[in-house]
Amino acid sequence: KLNIGVDTVQHGVEGLTYLLTESAKLMISEIDFQDSIRVLGFSDELNKLLLQLYLDNRKEIRSILGELAPKLPSYHSLEWRLDVQLASRSLRQQIKPAVTIKLHLNENEDQTAQVLQTDPATLLHLIQQLEQALGEMKTNHCRRIVRNMK
């Protein structure tokens, strides 16, 4: 009926879906949405229709996106133990440390436990990487991104 190729229609629908989901995800204002679609080169009438479509459906889009988001497990508690092997039959003097961690998680009202074992050097490296990631969250750039995500 449209005398347009299937690929063109598919790309148009995918583009419209992406525009609406990303705009709703970021909860951009009416002015920011208008600025975003102005660069697409549509007519003023079509821009107004897209704006009205966004304003009418953004809450519903956010609720659907919230339902589709994966339910990740959350932290409950942590137990740890340090084991050190001092000697064996073949080696009389050796020091072989190991850290065993039992991580208790809440998953959909169920509690699960994950047992992890590592050596202290790897654990120290992991701690450094996590501290570096936390440090990056304190930068102005990350603060702006997090503020816009809310």
Salt bridges, closest charged atoms under 4 A:
GLU14 OE1 - HIS11 ND1 3.85
GLU22 OE2 - LYS25 NZ 3.00
ASP35 OD1 - ARG38 NH1 2.99
GLU79 OE2 - HIS104 NE2 2.73
ASP83 OD1 - ARG81 NE 3.08
